Every structure is written in C-alpha cells, then in structure tokens.
C-alpha cells in the first residue's frame, strides 16, 4: 500500500473512524442512513490489500461524510461538536490499542472477515447474511475487550436484531479504520500536535471529492 503525506492519509483514516461511528449513531436513533457511506465503511473491512490509503474505502467520494464530520468535530464551533460521537471514536481508538497486543483476537478477526468476504462474493457487502457474519465476528472478539462501547439510542430500535448486527458490523469497521490510523502514524497526541496540517488535508480532500461524480 502506497502512502501520501502523513496528514493526507491520517485524515482519511480519521474520517473512516468518524463516519462509521456516526452511522452507528444514526441507526441507533432511527435517523436516515446514507447507503454510499455505509458501502464505504464496509469496503474498508474487505479491502485488505489496497493500492493506497485513498482506495481503502472504495475511493474518496464514499468517505466525504466522514471528512465533513471530522472538520466539524475538530475545527467547528463548540455548539456543532458532538461529544457522544467523540466518545465513540475515542473508545474505538482505545480498544484498537488493546487489540494490537492480542494476537489471538487479531487472528480471529481476520478469519471472521474472510468468512464474511467469501459470503459477500456471492451476495453483496450489505446482504443481511454478510452483516450477521461481521456482527458475530465483532461479538466474539471486540466485545470481549473493555471498555465496551455503549451505544445510546431508541431502545425499540436497539432491540431489533438486524439493527444490532449492523451496529456491530459498523463498530468493526470503525476498529479497522483505527488500525489504519495507527498504520499511518496516528497516536494519542496526533490530533493535538498535527491539528492544523490535518485540517488542511481535510479541506484539500473535500475539494477533491467535489469533483468526483
């Protein structure tokens, strides 16, 4: 996988994290979901040997919502920042750091994603069977780590098994994006130390996606 400037690639990885957890938030509250954004999140799970960070999520167009979220969360006025969303993202990053020290869980996740990927070849990435496989992978691995990600929302919606599966699949996608964040050089202090360069990269990427149809 080829990499561009660290800020460019870090911005994409961070967008992947926030896009996935925003979709978790939307599903939990019964809000309308963006199919292109969902496809991009799941592409990040199955695209295990991308040519570059730009192609991890199937191209930059699909990750545009995540870039906009990161811009608002990092640079927007306080009243536009979503602290629940930040909590989800921070917890995902924390769990990924724990996960990288657990080879058995990493191997198990790899096998689970491969199983779902084989199913996706016959159906598509958003087929209920594929989503259920990804959800089971998350349940058997990430859910055993602490702290657990506690999702807030409408209890009737959260009680629906299909919604539960989709939420778990998206949380697995968020973990995948957090792995990418670390692979690109991201760490606990990156958002503080590289804030301006990250924001510049986000604005540049948003400009690129305006020209993609």
Backbone bond lengths (Angstrom), bond angles and torsions (degrees), N, CA, C in turn:
res aa  C-N    CA-C-N  psi(-1)  N-CA   C-N-CA  omega(-1)  CA-C   N-CA-C  phi
1 X - - - 1.471 - - 1.526 108.93 -
2 X 1.323 116.55 124.26 1.458 120.46 178.35 1.522 109.92 -86.62
3 X 1.327 115.30 147.66 1.461 120.38 -179.08 1.517 110.35 -121.97
4 X 1.329 115.62 146.88 1.458 121.01 174.29 1.523 107.77 -94.02
5 X 1.328 117.58 -151.70 1.456 118.93 177.53 1.518 108.90 -60.30
6 X 1.310 117.18 149.33 1.459 120.34 -176.37 1.529 111.60 -58.59
7 X 1.325 117.27 -37.92 1.468 120.15 -178.40 1.522 110.97 -66.25
8 X 1.325 116.54 -39.79 1.462 121.90 178.32 1.532 110.13 -58.85
9 X 1.319 116.39 -51.34 1.464 120.68 -176.83 1.527 111.53 -71.17
10 X 1.323 116.30 -38.19 1.469 119.79 177.70 1.522 111.00 -62.28
11 X 1.324 116.92 -38.44 1.470 120.87 179.94 1.526 110.66 -62.71
12 X 1.327 116.91 -40.84 1.470 120.71 178.84 1.521 110.80 -66.22
13 X 1.335 116.42 -44.06 1.466 120.25 179.58 1.527 111.11 -62.34
14 X 1.323 116.10 -43.15 1.467 120.40 -179.97 1.525 110.62 -65.47
15 X 1.327 115.78 -39.00 1.469 119.73 176.67 1.525 110.50 -61.77
16 X 1.334 116.48 -37.29 1.457 120.54 178.25 1.518 112.56 -62.14
17 X 1.333 115.90 -41.06 1.466 120.48 178.07 1.522 110.25 -63.30
18 X 1.333 116.13 -52.81 1.468 120.23 -175.01 1.529 112.35 -68.52
19 X 1.333 117.11 -32.71 1.461 118.48 178.73 1.532 110.30 -66.44
20 X 1.322 116.58 -41.09 1.459 119.96 -179.38 1.526 111.68 -66.30
21 X 1.333 116.91 -44.11 1.473 118.08 -178.15 1.526 111.28 -73.80
22 X 1.331 118.45 -27.34 1.456 119.86 173.83 1.530 110.43 -66.01
23 X 1.324 116.64 -38.56 1.456 119.16 178.01 1.530 111.03 -67.00
24 X 1.332 116.52 -36.16 1.473 120.39 173.85 1.524 109.14 -58.30
25 X 1.312 115.62 -46.42 1.465 121.83 -179.66 1.531 110.93 -61.48
26 X 1.329 116.74 -43.44 1.465 121.34 -179.08 1.531 111.38 -64.22
27 X 1.312 116.51 -44.35 1.463 120.38 -179.74 1.520 110.43 -64.61
28 X 1.337 117.03 -43.56 1.465 121.77 -177.70 1.526 112.55 -62.94
29 X 1.326 116.22 -27.80 1.466 120.21 -177.47 1.529 113.10 -103.39
30 X 1.324 115.91 1.28 1.459 119.49 178.14 1.507 114.34 77.39
31 X 1.331 117.33 19.94 1.462 120.59 178.48 1.532 110.48 -79.19
32 X 1.318 115.57 162.20 1.462 120.48 178.63 1.517 109.77 -65.62
33 X 1.327 116.45 137.76 1.460 120.40 -179.46 1.529 110.92 -105.42
34 X 1.321 115.27 152.17 1.463 123.60 -178.52 1.523 108.04 -97.25
35 X 1.342 117.05 112.29 1.464 120.63 -175.90 1.527 112.12 -63.35
36 X 1.335 117.35 -40.01 1.464 120.66 179.43 1.526 110.18 -62.92
37 X 1.331 116.34 -40.75 1.464 120.34 179.12 1.525 110.70 -66.00
38 X 1.331 116.82 -39.07 1.465 121.06 177.97 1.522 110.74 -64.01
39 X 1.324 116.46 -46.06 1.469 120.56 178.62 1.529 111.01 -58.52
40 X 1.331 116.22 -40.08 1.463 120.36 -179.13 1.527 111.00 -65.44
41 X 1.322 116.42 -42.75 1.471 120.31 179.31 1.520 110.95 -60.43
42 X 1.335 116.22 -45.62 1.461 120.38 -178.57 1.534 111.08 -71.06
43 X 1.319 117.29 -32.22 1.468 120.41 175.78 1.518 110.80 -59.36
44 X 1.327 115.43 -35.51 1.455 119.82 178.81 1.516 112.69 -61.54
45 X 1.331 116.68 -30.29 1.466 120.62 178.13 1.523 111.80 -73.95
46 X 1.323 116.59 -40.82 1.455 120.41 -173.29 1.530 113.18 -88.53
47 X 1.317 117.29 -18.36 1.464 121.31 -177.82 1.527 108.96 -86.41
48 X 1.327 116.60 78.37 1.467 121.38 -172.42 1.529 113.59 -85.12
49 X 1.335 117.47 -12.75 1.468 119.70 179.76 1.529 109.79 -135.60
50 X 1.343 116.66 63.75 1.465 120.28 -176.56 1.521 112.38 -73.27
51 X 1.328 115.34 154.77 1.463 120.00 177.22 1.523 110.83 -68.18
52 X 1.319 116.33 -36.11 1.460 121.57 -178.75 1.518 108.23 -156.15
53 X 1.322 116.63 169.90 1.465 120.66 178.01 1.527 110.08 -62.29
54 X 1.330 116.71 -31.84 1.475 121.00 179.00 1.532 112.49 -57.51
55 X 1.338 116.90 -28.32 1.463 120.84 -173.94 1.528 113.48 -101.20
56 X 1.331 118.47 -1.70 1.468 121.51 -177.60 1.522 111.45 -55.20
57 X 1.332 116.30 -44.37 1.463 121.59 -175.77 1.531 112.32 -98.48
58 X 1.340 115.72 23.63 1.459 120.15 177.92 1.509 114.11 81.18
59 X 1.318 117.37 17.55 1.462 121.66 -177.93 1.521 110.76 115.22
60 X 1.318 115.97 163.80 1.465 120.58 -174.18 1.530 113.69 -73.50
61 X 1.336 117.54 -27.01 1.469 119.48 -176.13 1.530 111.47 -59.73
62 X 1.321 116.67 -40.03 1.457 120.35 -176.90 1.510 114.09 -70.44
63 X 1.333 116.86 -20.18 1.461 120.51 -176.88 1.532 111.69 -99.25
64 X 1.320 117.45 2.33 1.469 120.47 -179.65 1.531 113.15 -55.55
65 X 1.351 120.04 -44.54 1.470 118.26 178.71 1.524 112.58 -56.60
66 X 1.323 116.14 -38.88 1.461 119.81 179.11 1.519 112.38 -65.42
67 X 1.324 116.32 -38.24 1.468 120.24 178.06 1.526 110.31 -63.64
68 X 1.331 116.12 -41.17 1.467 119.73 179.50 1.533 110.63 -65.87
69 X 1.325 116.40 -38.85 1.470 120.06 179.10 1.517 110.44 -63.62
70 X 1.333 116.89 -46.18 1.466 120.34 -179.63 1.520 110.54 -61.18
71 X 1.323 116.74 -42.61 1.475 120.09 179.00 1.526 110.06 -58.15
72 X 1.330 116.81 -46.49 1.468 120.24 -179.40 1.524 111.87 -66.75
73 X 1.329 116.29 -38.24 1.466 120.33 -177.26 1.531 111.95 -71.26
74 X 1.318 115.92 -35.75 1.469 120.03 -174.72 1.520 112.20 -91.02
75 X 1.333 116.84 -39.26 1.461 119.46 -172.03 1.515 114.39 -116.68
76 X 1.316 117.28 -12.31 1.455 119.38 -175.86 1.515 112.75 -73.77
77 X 1.324 117.13 167.95 1.467 120.45 176.44 1.525 110.48 -64.05
78 X 1.324 115.66 155.98 1.466 120.36 -175.21 1.518 113.33 -54.63
79 X 1.336 116.96 -34.97 1.463 118.75 -176.52 1.533 112.55 -74.85
80 X 1.331 117.20 -5.52 1.460 120.27 176.53 1.523 111.56 -104.42
81 X 1.322 116.38 -1.71 1.456 119.96 -179.74 1.523 109.97 -89.66
82 X 1.301 115.67 136.03 1.453 122.43 -177.36 1.524 108.35 -104.25
83 X 1.329 117.65 105.21 1.457 121.33 -174.99 1.531 111.52 -70.24
84 X 1.319 117.10 -30.20 1.469 119.70 176.48 1.525 109.61 -63.52
85 X 1.320 115.93 -43.28 1.456 121.25 178.79 1.526 110.97 -62.08
86 X 1.326 115.54 -42.83 1.463 119.87 178.01 1.520 110.88 -62.04
87 X 1.322 116.49 -40.22 1.477 120.40 179.14 1.522 110.42 -61.68
88 X 1.324 116.46 -43.57 1.465 119.38 177.76 1.531 110.70 -59.22
89 X 1.338 115.86 -47.77 1.467 120.39 -176.33 1.522 111.45 -64.33
90 X 1.327 117.08 -42.91 1.470 121.35 179.85 1.526 110.46 -63.46
91 X 1.332 116.92 -41.19 1.465 120.85 178.66 1.521 111.00 -65.00
92 X 1.329 116.98 -40.75 1.467 121.10 176.70 1.524 110.50 -58.67
93 X 1.326 117.52 -46.14 1.469 121.10 179.91 1.529 110.99 -63.51
94 X 1.318 115.95 -39.01 1.466 120.59 179.34 1.532 110.41 -64.63
95 X 1.329 116.98 -43.46 1.463 121.20 179.61 1.528 111.19 -65.81
96 X 1.330 116.48 -37.07 1.463 119.41 179.00 1.526 110.99 -63.93
97 X 1.335 116.81 -37.33 1.473 119.54 177.89 1.527 110.63 -64.95
98 X 1.326 116.61 -36.97 1.469 120.08 175.71 1.528 110.80 -67.95
99 X 1.313 115.01 -40.92 1.457 120.61 -176.17 1.526 111.80 -63.35
100 X 1.316 117.70 -38.24 1.465 120.00 -174.68 1.527 112.12 -64.47
101 X 1.342 116.82 -17.72 1.469 120.60 178.56 1.530 112.32 -93.38
102 X 1.345 116.48 2.37 1.461 120.15 -176.33 1.532 109.80 -119.03
103 X 1.328 115.94 90.60 1.458 121.29 -175.52 1.526 112.32 -61.15
104 X 1.332 117.63 -37.94 1.467 120.66 -179.02 1.524 111.24 -61.76
105 X 1.338 116.91 -43.95 1.466 120.37 179.20 1.525 110.81 -67.82
106 X 1.328 117.10 -39.85 1.468 120.19 178.77 1.528 110.95 -60.81
107 X 1.338 115.65 -43.02 1.466 119.74 178.71 1.527 110.39 -64.25
108 X 1.331 116.64 -40.13 1.456 121.24 179.60 1.523 111.15 -64.07
109 X 1.331 116.57 -41.20 1.468 120.99 177.47 1.522 110.23 -63.04
110 X 1.334 116.27 -42.77 1.465 120.29 178.78 1.521 111.44 -58.34
111 X 1.334 116.31 -43.61 1.471 119.76 179.27 1.526 111.28 -66.89
112 X 1.335 116.24 -39.28 1.466 120.32 179.66 1.515 112.63 -64.46
113 X 1.330 116.12 -41.75 1.464 120.07 179.09 1.529 110.52 -68.31
114 X 1.322 116.53 -37.94 1.468 119.80 178.20 1.522 110.79 -63.53
115 X 1.325 116.97 -40.35 1.465 120.76 177.15 1.532 110.80 -60.78
116 X 1.329 115.60 -47.11 1.469 119.81 179.29 1.522 110.93 -64.89
117 X 1.333 116.53 -35.90 1.462 120.98 -179.94 1.519 110.87 -64.50
118 X 1.328 116.89 -38.62 1.467 120.44 177.60 1.527 110.42 -64.32
119 X 1.328 116.23 -39.77 1.465 119.82 176.85 1.534 110.95 -64.07
120 X 1.342 115.50 -40.08 1.466 120.48 -177.38 1.524 111.76 -64.76
121 X 1.326 117.34 -24.51 1.467 120.09 178.21 1.528 111.32 -67.64
122 X 1.315 116.67 -28.18 1.459 121.06 -179.45 1.526 112.20 -92.13
123 X 1.321 116.55 -27.74 1.460 120.82 -178.56 1.527 108.13 -114.91
124 X 1.324 117.90 -113.15 1.463 123.04 170.03 1.527 106.92 -155.46
125 X 1.303 115.81 172.67 1.469 119.28 -171.75 1.520 113.62 -66.29
126 X 1.336 117.04 -22.07 1.465 118.91 -178.17 1.529 112.70 -104.35
127 X 1.325 117.38 12.08 1.463 120.92 177.06 1.539 109.03 -63.54
128 X 1.335 118.39 139.41 1.469 120.76 -177.72 1.528 113.93 -53.08
129 X 1.336 117.19 -35.61 1.460 119.98 178.84 1.519 112.20 -66.74
130 X 1.323 116.20 -38.58 1.473 121.24 177.98 1.529 109.93 -67.13
131 X 1.328 116.00 -46.01 1.461 120.84 178.79 1.530 110.45 -60.43
132 X 1.346 116.72 -41.11 1.459 121.02 179.81 1.532 111.08 -63.50
133 X 1.324 117.17 -38.21 1.471 120.70 178.08 1.524 111.29 -65.54
134 X 1.330 116.08 -43.04 1.469 119.91 178.21 1.527 110.39 -64.88
135 X 1.335 116.25 -39.81 1.461 120.87 179.24 1.518 110.69 -63.18
136 X 1.337 116.35 -41.86 1.467 120.16 179.32 1.524 110.56 -65.02
137 X 1.327 115.84 -38.74 1.469 120.48 176.83 1.529 110.37 -59.49
138 X 1.328 116.18 -45.55 1.470 120.93 178.41 1.530 110.63 -62.08
139 X 1.324 115.62 -44.65 1.467 121.16 -176.08 1.530 111.07 -63.21
140 X 1.338 116.33 -38.21 1.454 120.86 -177.10 1.535 113.24 -80.87
141 X 1.314 116.79 -12.38 1.474 119.31 -174.49 1.533 112.23 -124.03
142 X 1.316 117.03 -76.12 1.466 120.99 -174.65 1.527 111.38 -60.80
143 X 1.333 116.84 -35.80 1.471 119.98 -178.18 1.522 112.98 -65.65
144 X 1.339 116.78 -15.13 1.471 119.40 178.82 1.524 111.93 -83.86
145 X 1.338 116.72 -10.60 1.470 121.33 179.82 1.523 110.09 -89.26
146 X 1.304 115.82 160.81 1.464 121.96 176.82 1.518 109.70 -125.43
147 X 1.335 118.62 144.68 1.467 126.36 2.70 1.530 111.24 -77.17
148 X 1.322 117.03 151.38 1.450 120.65 174.78 1.529 108.62 -79.29
149 X 1.316 115.67 150.97 1.464 119.92 177.90 1.532 107.94 -82.96
150 X 1.304 116.10 113.23 1.458 121.48 -179.27 1.523 108.70 -92.97
151 X 1.324 116.00 113.25 1.460 121.46 -176.13 1.526 110.03 -92.94
152 X 1.327 115.78 125.61 1.468 121.50 177.11 1.521 109.93 -90.50
153 X 1.331 116.34 148.06 1.451 118.77 176.59 1.509 112.48 167.29
154 X 1.313 115.03 -164.67 1.453 122.53 178.77 1.534 108.82 -75.06
155 X 1.322 117.10 120.23 1.462 120.67 -174.05 1.528 112.77 -61.93
156 X 1.314 117.51 -35.01 1.463 120.24 177.58 1.526 110.82 -63.69
157 X 1.326 115.90 -40.00 1.462 121.22 178.59 1.522 110.32 -69.57
158 X 1.330 116.33 -44.18 1.465 120.92 -179.20 1.528 112.01 -66.28
159 X 1.325 116.68 -22.73 1.457 120.41 179.13 1.514 114.17 -80.80
160 X 1.342 116.78 -9.59 1.457 121.41 179.62 1.533 109.88 -77.23
161 X 1.350 118.48 122.44 1.468 120.84 -176.59 1.528 114.16 -56.84
162 X 1.340 117.82 -37.45 1.467 119.76 179.27 1.522 110.97 -66.52
163 X 1.324 117.36 -38.71 1.457 120.18 176.96 1.525 110.62 -67.61
164 X 1.321 117.12 -38.97 1.458 121.03 176.82 1.522 110.71 -59.60
165 X 1.340 116.33 -44.32 1.465 120.30 179.56 1.527 111.18 -62.60
166 X 1.339 116.61 -44.52 1.458 120.00 -177.68 1.531 110.84 -66.17
167 X 1.310 117.27 -39.22 1.464 121.10 177.88 1.524 110.32 -62.37
168 X 1.329 116.40 -45.12 1.476 119.27 179.70 1.521 111.54 -65.33
169 X 1.337 116.88 -38.96 1.463 119.95 178.05 1.527 110.60 -63.20
170 X 1.319 116.84 -40.07 1.472 120.60 179.64 1.530 111.47 -70.60
171 X 1.318 117.40 -34.48 1.468 119.28 176.18 1.531 110.11 -66.91
172 X 1.336 116.93 -35.18 1.461 120.11 174.47 1.529 109.81 -64.71
173 X 1.332 116.58 -39.17 1.466 120.74 176.99 1.528 110.99 -64.17
174 X 1.328 116.76 -36.54 1.467 120.81 177.33 1.525 110.67 -65.27
175 X 1.336 116.41 -39.86 1.466 120.64 177.06 1.527 109.65 -62.96
176 X 1.326 116.92 -41.55 1.470 121.49 177.93 1.536 110.20 -59.29
177 X 1.314 116.67 -43.31 1.465 120.11 178.80 1.528 110.66 -66.13
178 X 1.341 117.03 -33.31 1.466 120.51 177.49 1.527 111.17 -68.46
179 X 1.337 116.66 -33.84 1.466 120.49 173.89 1.528 109.00 -62.39
180 X 1.340 116.06 -44.37 1.466 121.13 178.36 1.528 110.55 -61.31
181 X 1.317 117.20 -42.32 1.468 122.70 177.36 1.532 110.35 -54.31
182 X 1.326 115.92 -46.69 1.469 120.13 -179.69 1.531 110.65 -68.28
183 X 1.336 116.65 -41.53 1.462 120.22 -179.79 1.528 111.73 -61.82
184 X 1.332 116.02 -29.49 1.474 121.00 179.70 1.530 112.11 -85.37
185 X 1.323 116.71 0.38 1.464 120.75 177.55 1.509 115.13 103.36
186 X 1.340 116.82 7.43 1.464 120.01 -179.50 1.522 112.56 -73.99
187 X 1.309 115.50 147.61 1.460 121.54 178.89 1.511 110.78 -149.49
188 X 1.315 115.79 -169.93 1.466 120.89 -175.32 1.526 112.86 -62.64
189 X 1.338 116.82 -34.04 1.462 120.05 -174.33 1.531 113.18 -101.28
190 X 1.318 116.71 0.94 1.470 119.75 -174.26 1.523 112.23 -58.40
191 X 1.337 116.53 -43.45 1.469 119.48 -178.33 1.517 112.19 -63.46
192 X 1.330 116.51 -27.21 1.463 120.24 178.82 1.527 110.41 -83.32
193 X 1.336 116.02 -48.37 1.459 120.76 -173.61 1.530 113.25 -76.19
194 X 1.339 117.06 -28.12 1.464 120.24 -177.15 1.525 112.01 -117.90
195 X 1.303 117.12 26.80 1.461 121.67 -173.58 1.529 112.04 -56.28
196 X 1.328 116.82 -50.10 1.470 119.67 -176.44 1.524 111.76 -65.16
197 X 1.319 117.36 -44.92 1.467 119.43 -178.44 1.527 110.97 -66.96
198 X 1.336 117.12 -33.87 1.457 120.28 176.54 1.528 110.86 -65.72
199 X 1.329 116.15 -44.33 1.464 119.99 179.09 1.519 111.74 -64.45
200 X 1.323 116.26 -38.69 1.474 119.96 176.59 1.531 109.97 -62.08
201 X 1.333 116.27 -42.06 1.458 120.68 -179.86 1.533 110.75 -65.56
202 X 1.329 116.71 -39.56 1.466 121.19 178.81 1.520 110.45 -62.64
203 X 1.338 117.10 -45.65 1.466 120.22 179.34 1.526 110.56 -62.35
204 X 1.320 116.87 -39.41 1.462 120.93 178.42 1.533 110.82 -64.42
205 X 1.332 116.63 -43.31 1.461 121.17 179.69 1.526 111.17 -66.22
206 X 1.312 116.79 -39.40 1.470 120.40 177.70 1.527 110.37 -63.33
207 X 1.326 115.29 -36.78 1.475 119.35 175.94 1.523 111.58 -64.03
208 X 1.343 116.55 -38.89 1.467 121.14 178.29 1.520 110.94 -65.05
209 X 1.337 116.39 -42.17 1.470 118.96 -175.45 1.525 112.24 -71.07
210 X 1.328 118.09 -19.68 1.466 120.70 176.90 1.524 111.18 -64.74
211 X 1.337 114.74 -26.25 1.463 120.07 -176.78 1.531 112.72 -94.09
212 X 1.355 116.10 2.54 1.464 120.00 179.89 1.522 109.01 -99.64
213 X 1.294 116.25 127.83 1.472 120.68 179.23 1.514 109.32 -122.16
